[in-house]
Amino acid sequence: MSNQVIHDFVTMLYVFDKVVMSNGIKSHVLEELNYLVNVRMVKNKEYFTKNSSIVSSYEFIKKVVDYLVAKSI
């Protein structure tokens, strides 16, 4: 991964998934993260459609978050 911020964010999610044992906490955090990625971040998506760096970073983060949410169900 060439983007250090994206790398660190995904690493933090991985560690969170492995370290946190409480299903209630995991569920709550993933619910909020899911809302952020799938609702809030797309609210004004037309502002960023021409910036391929932002779009590709968002798509990657969305895949990671969607995977974690689906895994927790």
N, C-alpha and C positions, 0 to 999 in steps of 0.2 A: 504494500500500500504506500502510495507516494504522499498522501495527505496525512500528516501527523495527527491532526485533530480527529479525523475520521478513524484512524487507527486506534487512538487512545479511547475514543468513545466506544468502539466495538469491543476493545479489550476490557473496558469497565463493565460492559454488559455481560461479557463472558464470566468475569470474576463474580459479579453480582449473582448470576445464575448458579454458580458453583458454591459460593460461600453462604448465601442467605438460605436458611433451612425452613423458615416460616412460610407456609403456603399462603397465608393471609397477607403478609407483607409483599411477597412476590406478586400475588394477584393484584394488589392495589397499585403497586409501582408499574406493572405492565399495563394495567388499565389506563393509567395516566399517560404513559409513554405512547400507547396506542392512540389515544385521543390527540396527543401532540402531533404525531406523525401523520395520521390519517384524516384529521379534521382541521386542526389549527394551522399546520404548515401549508395546507393546500388552499386556505381561505383566499389568499391573494396570489395564487400561482402565476397569473398572467404577468406579474412584475418580473419574473425570473425565467420565463420560457426561452429567452434568447441567450442566457448564460449557461453554456453546456457544462461547466464545472459544477455549478450549483445543482443543476438538474441531475447529473450523474451521481453526485454525492447523495442527494436526496433519495434517488432510486435505490442506491445501495443500502442506505440506512433503513429505508422502508422494508426492504427484503429481510434484513436482519431482525427488525422489530416484529414483522409479521410472522417470521419463523418462531421467535421466542413466544409470542402470544399463542400461536397454534400448538406449540409444544406443551404449553402450560394447561391447555384445555383438557 
